[in-house]
Amino acid sequence: MRISLATRHADERFTPLALLYLKAALVEHAGIPANDIIILEFPPESSAAEMAAAIARSAPDVLALSCYVWNVIDLMDAARLVVAHHPAAHVVAGGPEVGPIGRQVLERYPFLEVVVKSEGERPLVDLVLGWHSPGARPVVTGIWTRVDGEIRERPDAEIVADLGELASPQMRDDVDYDGRIVCVETQRGCVFRCSFCFYNKDLSIRNRRFDLDRVKAELAFWLDRDITQLYLMDPVFNLNAARAKEICRFLAEHNHRRIPIHAEIWAEFVDDELAALMKAAHFDFLEVGLQTTDVATLATVDRRLKLQPFLDGIAHLRAHDLACEVQLILGLPGDSLASFKDSLNFAAALAPSYLAAFTLMVLPGTELWRQAVSLRLEYQPQPPYFIKSTPHISADQLVHGRRMALAVRGLWNSRTVRLLCREPGTTFADLVEDWAVWIDDRGLVDDAPVAEHLAAFIDSFCARHGIAPQFYRGAVTIELS
């Protein structure tokens, strides 16, 4: 039996961790030879036709697709083309984009046979065992499936309480990812229930942790290889401070090649010791989700923010020269354009290394998705599900705000812009909003590259605000990496 595991990346530098877990499970628990399982990774620009051609060449008996908001439409188009020429292939879709809406996905794509509702390792193994040995036919749970043309839901799969039961996707002879960003999990799930997020996945056990000895072995495996970065894909790496510190001590002791490390953290849980250990371990990029500073909005989306511990954590990161990106979300229910700008100025005042803003996506399976009608949220019905309007921010304001959000990272990366923020009466949010108006007036695309147009924008901003432009013209080419 030949099995193809396929995905299209948002960023092709990252290793396909989900597919690696599936392959390891099929080898260890279904007895499928590793050579009979092919992982197909496609770069972001790949078309459905290109992906279909590559999948067809692999001649799969089973095609399993790892679906996310950025790839599901083209992956489904590719699968449709494959099945048109290979109708006997079993096609399985899994991932956060399809699991919570399995019935709708099967209704929309009649060539699909199965949608996996949540974690895929056990259901895929059971499916493959059934197809490989029809006489055995294990009862497969955790799926939506099509039987004789009828769509049926099976009971939820039993949660894998002991993550040690999962085959390791890392320490394998058939894994070679030199020059890539390697993704590693030390835990799964999140104890928090922010209504816009799918990290907790509605599982009965909200956070599970891999045994530290296994984590250390997997990290050691990669630290000896020629990779460009380690990305710890935990929802909150420092959820348990003592555990995070132990992992950092191990990394500091064994990361002799100073491989950069990337993680998502909560600033509230950072103390001076952890910051020092992360610096010693060579963490070089930390994502910190602020999302909003509006108290009513935080309550609406069930997001906690303990302001003083947050500020203390950011101060610890800064004291140890750790690069962090503070992130905001535009369009959360309760937020207005004015409160978004307030949050933007608050985040800028923290002087983080990087600053970014994202437009809210009302993702299937999240609590916000379930509450969308009662909260009167209008959003795109198909991926990427961007918010279109809320009772607090109109459709036109969101179009304007999206232009702002798309430019935040590029503008904050400019030393020129940061200097301009010191002008009396000028804030970072003012500059970002002015940029949004400026590109619209010139008919530029919403995500117009900042670097390409920055000099002209600075001249225009200075002229319109009565600021002498000479100094800023000289500084405009000095940009941060």
C-alpha positions as CSV (number, residue, x, y, z in Angstrom):
1,M,0.0,0.0,0.0
2,R,1.4,3.4,-1.1
3,I,0.5,6.4,1.1
4,S,1.0,10.0,0.2
5,L,0.9,12.7,2.9
6,A,0.6,16.1,1.4
7,T,0.5,19.8,2.4
8,R,1.2,23.2,1.0
9,H,3.2,25.5,3.2
10,A,2.6,29.0,4.2
11,D,6.4,29.2,4.5
12,E,8.3,26.4,2.9
13,R,11.3,26.8,5.2
14,F,9.4,25.1,8.0
15,T,9.4,21.3,8.4
16,P,5.9,19.6,8.0
17,L,5.6,18.5,11.6
18,A,2.0,17.1,11.3
19,L,2.9,14.9,8.4
20,L,6.0,13.7,10.2
21,Y,3.9,12.6,13.1
22,L,1.5,10.8,10.7
23,K,4.4,9.0,9.0
24,A,6.0,7.9,12.2
25,A,2.6,6.6,13.5
26,L,2.0,4.6,10.3
27,V,5.5,3.0,10.4
28,E,5.4,2.2,14.1
29,H,1.8,1.3,14.7
30,A,0.4,0.2,11.3
31,G,3.6,-1.6,10.1
32,I,3.7,0.3,6.8
33,P,7.3,0.4,5.4
34,A,8.8,3.9,5.5
35,N,9.6,3.7,1.8
36,D,5.9,3.2,1.0
37,I,5.0,6.5,2.7
38,I,5.9,9.7,0.8
39,I,5.7,13.2,2.2
40,L,4.8,15.8,-0.4
41,E,5.5,19.4,0.5
42,F,4.5,22.2,-1.8
43,P,5.7,25.8,-1.7
44,P,3.1,28.6,-1.2
45,E,3.0,29.5,-4.9
46,S,2.1,26.0,-6.1
47,S,-1.1,25.7,-8.1
48,A,-3.7,23.0,-7.7
49,A,-2.7,21.5,-11.1
50,E,1.0,21.4,-10.1
51,M,0.2,19.7,-6.8
52,A,-2.1,17.2,-8.5
53,A,0.5,16.2,-11.0
54,A,3.1,15.6,-8.3
55,I,0.6,13.6,-6.2
56,A,-0.5,11.6,-9.2
57,R,3.1,10.6,-9.9
58,S,3.3,9.2,-6.4
59,A,0.5,6.8,-7.3
60,P,-1.1,6.7,-3.8
61,D,-3.6,4.2,-2.6
62,V,-4.2,6.6,0.3
63,L,-3.9,10.4,0.0
64,A,-3.9,12.2,3.3
65,L,-4.1,16.0,3.2
66,S,-3.0,18.4,6.0
67,C,-5.3,21.3,5.7
68,Y,-5.0,24.8,7.0
69,V,-6.7,28.1,6.3
70,W,-4.0,29.1,3.8
71,N,-4.0,25.9,1.7
72,V,-7.4,24.1,1.9
73,I,-9.0,25.4,-1.2
74,D,-6.1,24.6,-3.5
75,L,-5.4,21.2,-1.8
76,M,-9.1,20.2,-2.4
77,D,-8.8,21.3,-6.0
78,A,-5.7,19.2,-6.4
79,A,-7.3,16.2,-4.7
80,R,-10.3,16.5,-7.1
81,L,-8.0,16.3,-10.1
82,V,-6.1,13.3,-8.6
83,V,-9.3,11.3,-8.0
84,A,-10.6,12.1,-11.5
85,H,-7.8,10.0,-12.8
86,H,-7.3,7.6,-9.8
87,P,-10.8,7.0,-8.5
88,A,-9.8,4.1,-6.3
89,A,-7.6,6.3,-4.1
90,H,-8.8,6.8,-0.5
91,V,-8.7,10.6,0.2
92,V,-8.5,11.7,3.9
93,A,-8.5,15.3,5.0
94,G,-7.3,16.5,8.5
95,G,-6.1,19.6,10.2
96,P,-7.7,22.5,12.0
97,E,-9.3,23.9,8.8
98,V,-11.5,20.8,8.2
99,G,-11.8,18.9,11.5
100,P,-14.4,21.1,13.2
101,I,-16.7,21.3,10.1
102,G,-16.3,17.7,8.8
103,R,-19.9,17.3,7.6
104,Q,-19.8,20.6,5.6
105,V,-16.4,19.6,4.1
106,L,-17.7,16.2,3.0
107,E,-20.8,17.8,1.5
108,R,-18.7,20.3,-0.4
109,Y,-16.2,17.8,-1.7
110,P,-17.8,14.6,-2.8
111,F,-14.5,13.0,-3.7
112,L,-13.4,13.0,-0.1
113,E,-13.9,9.8,1.9
114,V,-12.9,10.8,5.4
115,V,-12.4,14.0,7.5
116,V,-10.5,13.5,10.7
117,K,-12.1,15.5,13.5
118,S,-9.1,16.2,15.7
119,E,-5.6,14.7,16.3
120,G,-4.9,12.5,13.4
121,E,-2.3,9.9,14.4
122,R,-4.7,7.2,15.8
123,P,-7.5,7.6,13.3
124,L,-5.2,7.5,10.3
125,V,-3.5,4.3,11.6
126,D,-6.9,2.6,12.1
127,L,-8.1,3.7,8.7
128,V,-5.0,2.4,6.9
129,L,-5.1,-0.9,8.8
130,G,-8.7,-1.3,7.7
131,W,-7.9,-0.6,4.1
132,H,-4.8,-2.6,4.1
133,S,-6.3,-5.7,5.8
134,P,-10.1,-5.5,5.2
135,G,-10.7,-8.6,7.3
136,A,-9.4,-6.9,10.4
137,R,-11.5,-3.7,10.0
138,P,-10.9,-1.9,13.3
139,V,-13.6,0.5,14.5
140,V,-12.4,3.9,13.5
141,T,-13.3,6.7,15.9
142,G,-12.7,10.5,15.6
143,I,-13.8,10.9,12.0
144,W,-16.6,12.0,9.7
145,T,-16.9,9.5,6.8
146,R,-18.9,8.7,3.7
147,V,-20.6,5.3,3.7
148,D,-22.7,4.3,0.6
149,G,-23.1,7.9,-0.2
150,E,-24.3,8.9,3.3
151,I,-22.2,11.1,5.6
152,R,-21.8,9.7,9.1
153,E,-20.1,10.9,12.2
154,R,-18.2,8.5,14.3
155,P,-17.7,9.0,18.1
156,D,-14.7,11.1,19.1
157,A,-11.4,9.3,19.3
158,E,-10.1,8.7,22.8
159,I,-7.7,11.4,23.7
160,V,-4.0,10.5,23.8
161,A,-3.4,11.3,27.5
162,D,0.1,10.0,27.5
163,L,1.9,11.7,24.6
164,G,4.7,9.1,25.0
165,E,2.4,6.7,23.1
166,L,2.9,8.8,20.0
167,A,5.8,7.7,17.7
168,S,8.5,10.4,17.6
169,P,8.5,12.3,14.3
170,Q,12.1,13.5,14.9
171,M,14.8,10.9,15.4
172,R,14.4,9.0,12.1
173,D,16.9,7.8,9.5
174,D,14.6,9.0,6.7
175,V,14.5,12.6,8.0
176,D,16.9,15.1,6.5
177,Y,16.1,18.7,6.9
178,D,19.4,20.5,6.6
179,G,18.9,24.2,5.9
180,R,15.3,24.2,7.2
181,I,13.5,25.6,10.2
182,V,12.7,22.5,12.3
183,C,9.5,22.4,14.3
184,V,9.4,20.6,17.6
185,E,6.6,20.2,20.2
186,T,7.3,19.9,23.9
187,Q,3.5,20.0,24.8
188,R,0.1,20.0,23.1
189,G,-2.9,22.2,23.8
190,C,-3.5,25.3,25.9
191,V,-5.2,25.8,29.3
192,F,-6.6,29.2,28.2
193,R,-9.8,29.6,26.2
194,C,-9.4,32.8,24.2
195,S,-12.5,32.6,22.0
196,F,-10.7,33.6,18.8
197,C,-8.1,30.8,19.1
198,F,-8.2,27.1,18.3
199,Y,-5.2,26.0,20.4
200,N,-7.2,24.2,23.0
201,K,-9.2,22.3,20.3
202,D,-12.1,21.7,22.8
203,L,-10.3,18.6,24.1
204,S,-11.1,17.3,27.6
205,I,-7.5,17.5,28.6
206,R,-6.5,21.0,27.7
207,N,-2.7,20.7,28.1
208,R,-0.5,17.6,27.8
209,R,3.3,17.5,28.0
210,F,5.8,15.2,26.4
211,D,8.2,13.6,28.8
212,L,11.2,15.8,29.3
213,D,13.7,13.0,28.5
214,R,12.0,12.6,25.1
215,V,12.0,16.4,24.5
216,K,15.7,16.6,25.3
217,A,16.5,13.6,23.0
218,E,14.6,15.2,20.1
219,L,16.2,18.6,20.7
220,A,19.7,17.0,20.9
221,F,19.0,15.2,17.6
222,W,18.5,18.5,15.8
223,L,21.2,20.5,17.6
224,D,23.8,18.3,16.0
225,R,22.4,19.0,12.5
226,D,22.8,21.8,10.0
227,I,19.4,23.5,10.5
228,T,18.8,27.2,10.4
229,Q,16.4,27.5,13.4
230,L,14.5,25.5,16.0
231,Y,10.8,26.5,16.3
232,L,9.2,25.3,19.5
233,M,5.6,25.0,18.4
234,D,4.0,25.1,21.9
235,P,1.0,27.4,22.2
236,V,2.7,28.8,25.3
237,F,6.3,27.6,25.8
238,N,6.6,29.0,29.3
239,L,3.2,27.9,30.5
240,N,5.0,25.9,33.2
241,A,7.9,28.1,34.3
242,A,10.0,25.4,36.0
243,R,9.7,23.1,32.9
244,A,10.5,25.9,30.5
245,K,13.6,26.7,32.6
246,E,14.7,23.1,32.5
247,I,14.4,22.9,28.8
248,C,16.4,26.2,28.5
249,R,19.1,24.9,30.7
250,F,19.4,21.8,28.4
251,L,19.5,24.0,25.3
252,A,22.1,26.4,26.9
253,E,24.3,23.4,27.6
254,H,24.0,21.6,24.3
255,N,23.3,24.4,21.7
256,H,27.1,24.7,20.9
257,R,26.4,25.9,17.4
258,R,24.1,28.7,18.6
259,I,21.2,27.6,16.5
260,P,18.5,30.3,16.8
261,I,15.4,29.3,18.7
262,H,11.8,30.6,18.1
263,A,8.9,30.3,20.6
264,E,5.5,31.7,21.5
265,I,5.4,32.9,25.1
266,W,3.2,34.7,27.6
267,A,5.0,37.8,29.0
268,E,3.2,37.5,32.3
269,F,5.1,34.2,33.0
270,V,8.6,35.6,32.3
271,D,10.8,36.3,35.3
272,D,14.5,37.4,35.2
273,E,15.8,33.9,35.6
274,L,13.8,32.6,32.6
275,A,14.8,35.5,30.5
276,A,18.5,34.9,31.3
277,L,18.2,31.2,30.5
278,M,16.5,31.9,27.2
279,K,19.3,34.3,26.3
280,A,21.9,31.6,27.2
281,A,20.0,29.0,25.1
282,H,20.0,31.4,22.1
283,F,16.3,32.2,21.7
284,D,16.3,34.9,19.1
285,F,12.6,35.4,18.3
286,L,9.8,35.4,20.9
287,E,6.2,35.9,19.9
288,V,4.1,37.8,22.6
289,G,0.4,38.0,22.0
290,L,-1.0,41.2,23.5
291,Q,-4.0,41.2,21.0
292,T,-5.7,44.3,22.6
293,T,-5.6,46.5,25.7
294,D,-9.3,47.2,25.7
295,V,-10.7,45.8,28.9
296,A,-14.2,45.2,27.6
297,T,-12.9,43.4,24.5
298,L,-10.6,41.2,26.6
299,A,-13.6,40.1,28.6
300,T,-15.7,39.5,25.5
301,V,-13.1,37.2,24.0
302,D,-12.2,35.5,27.3
303,R,-8.6,36.7,27.1
304,R,-6.7,37.4,30.3
305,L,-4.2,40.2,30.6
306,K,-2.5,41.0,33.9
307,L,-1.0,44.3,33.0
308,Q,1.8,44.7,35.6
309,P,3.1,41.1,35.2
310,F,2.9,41.7,31.4
311,L,5.0,44.9,31.7
312,D,7.4,43.2,34.1
313,G,7.9,40.3,31.6
314,I,8.6,42.6,28.7
315,A,11.1,44.5,30.9
316,H,12.9,41.2,31.7
317,L,13.1,40.3,28.0
318,R,14.5,43.8,27.2
319,A,17.0,43.6,30.1
320,H,18.5,40.4,28.5
321,D,18.3,41.8,25.0
322,L,15.9,39.2,23.8
323,A,14.1,40.0,20.6
324,C,10.3,39.8,20.9
325,E,7.4,40.6,18.6
326,V,4.4,42.1,20.3
327,Q,1.3,41.1,18.3
328,L,-2.2,42.7,18.1
329,I,-5.5,41.6,16.5
330,L,-7.7,44.0,14.5
331,G,-11.4,43.5,14.6
332,L,-12.0,41.7,17.9
333,P,-15.6,42.0,19.1
334,G,-15.8,45.1,21.2
335,D,-12.7,46.8,19.7
336,S,-13.2,50.0,17.7
337,L,-10.7,51.5,15.3
338,A,-9.9,54.0,18.0
339,S,-9.3,51.3,20.6
340,F,-7.1,49.4,18.1
341,K,-5.0,52.6,17.7
342,D,-4.8,52.9,21.5
343,S,-3.5,49.3,21.6
344,L,-1.0,50.1,18.8
345,N,0.4,53.0,20.7
346,F,0.6,51.0,23.9
347,A,2.5,48.3,22.2
348,A,4.9,50.8,20.5
349,A,5.6,52.4,23.9
350,L,7.0,49.0,25.0
351,A,9.7,49.5,22.4
352,P,9.7,45.8,21.3
353,S,12.1,44.6,18.7
354,Y,9.2,43.8,16.4
355,L,5.6,44.8,16.2
356,A,2.8,43.2,14.2
357,A,-0.9,43.4,13.8
358,F,-3.2,40.8,12.2
359,T,-6.8,41.0,11.0
360,L,-9.2,38.7,13.0
361,M,-10.1,35.4,11.3
362,V,-13.3,33.8,12.6
363,L,-11.9,30.3,12.5
364,P,-14.2,27.2,12.4
365,G,-14.3,25.4,15.7
366,T,-13.4,28.4,17.8
367,E,-15.8,29.8,20.4
368,L,-16.0,33.1,18.5
369,W,-17.2,31.1,15.5
370,R,-19.9,29.6,17.6
371,Q,-20.9,33.0,19.0
372,A,-20.7,34.9,15.7
373,V,-24.5,35.4,15.3
374,S,-25.1,36.5,18.9
375,L,-22.1,38.9,18.7
376,R,-23.3,40.1,15.3
377,L,-20.1,39.4,13.5
378,E,-19.9,39.5,9.7
379,Y,-17.0,37.6,8.3
380,Q,-15.9,35.9,5.0
381,P,-17.7,32.6,4.7
382,Q,-14.7,30.9,3.1
383,P,-11.0,30.9,4.0
384,P,-9.4,33.0,5.3
385,Y,-12.6,34.0,7.2
386,F,-11.5,37.6,7.7
387,I,-13.8,39.7,9.8
388,K,-15.9,42.1,7.7
389,S,-17.8,44.1,10.3
390,T,-18.8,44.1,14.0
391,P,-21.2,46.3,16.0
392,H,-18.1,48.4,17.0
393,I,-16.3,48.7,13.7
394,S,-17.9,49.2,10.3
395,A,-17.0,47.5,7.0
396,D,-15.3,50.7,5.7
397,Q,-13.4,51.1,8.9
398,L,-12.2,47.5,8.7
399,V,-11.0,48.0,5.1
400,H,-9.0,51.0,6.4
401,G,-7.8,49.1,9.5
402,R,-6.6,46.2,7.4
403,R,-4.4,48.5,5.4
404,M,-3.0,49.7,8.7
405,A,-2.5,46.2,10.1
406,L,-0.7,45.0,7.0
407,A,1.8,47.9,7.3
408,V,2.5,47.7,11.1
409,R,5.5,45.3,10.9
410,G,7.2,47.1,8.0
411,L,6.7,50.6,9.5
412,W,7.9,49.5,12.9
413,N,11.0,48.0,11.4
414,S,12.0,51.5,10.2
415,R,14.3,53.6,12.4
416,T,13.0,56.6,10.5
417,V,9.4,55.9,11.6
418,R,10.5,55.3,15.2
419,L,12.3,58.7,15.2
420,L,9.3,60.4,13.7
421,C,7.1,59.1,16.5
422,R,9.1,61.4,18.8
423,E,7.8,64.5,17.0
424,P,5.4,66.4,19.3
425,G,1.8,65.4,18.7
426,T,2.8,62.4,16.5
427,T,2.1,58.8,17.6
428,F,2.9,55.5,15.9
429,A,-0.8,54.9,15.3
430,D,-0.9,58.3,13.5
431,L,1.9,57.3,11.2
432,V,0.3,53.9,10.5
433,E,-3.1,55.5,9.8
434,D,-1.5,58.1,7.6
435,W,0.2,55.4,5.6
436,A,-3.1,53.6,5.0
437,V,-4.6,56.9,3.7
438,W,-1.5,57.6,1.6
439,I,-1.4,54.2,-0.2
440,D,-5.2,54.4,-0.8
441,D,-4.9,57.9,-2.4
442,R,-2.2,56.5,-4.7
443,G,-4.2,53.4,-5.7
444,L,-1.5,51.1,-4.2
445,V,-2.4,47.6,-3.0
446,D,-3.3,47.2,0.6
447,D,-0.1,45.3,1.3
448,A,2.2,47.6,-0.7
449,P,5.8,46.9,0.5
450,V,6.8,49.6,3.0
451,A,10.4,49.7,2.1
452,E,9.6,50.4,-1.6
453,H,7.5,53.5,-0.8
454,L,8.9,54.7,2.5
455,A,11.0,57.6,1.3
456,A,8.1,59.1,-0.6
457,F,5.7,58.5,2.3
458,I,8.1,60.2,4.8
459,D,8.4,63.3,2.5
460,S,4.6,63.5,2.2
461,F,4.0,63.0,5.9
462,C,6.5,65.7,6.9
463,A,5.1,68.1,4.4
464,R,1.5,67.6,5.6
465,H,2.4,67.9,9.3
466,G,4.8,70.8,9.1
467,I,7.9,68.8,10.0
468,A,11.2,69.6,8.6
469,P,12.0,66.6,6.4
470,Q,15.8,67.1,5.9
471,F,16.9,64.9,8.8
472,Y,14.4,62.1,8.0
473,R,15.5,62.0,4.4
474,G,19.0,61.2,5.6
475,A,17.7,58.5,8.0
476,V,15.2,56.9,5.7
477,T,17.5,54.3,4.3
478,I,18.6,53.0,7.7
479,E,16.3,50.1,8.3
480,L,16.2,47.3,10.9
481,S,16.6,43.7,9.8
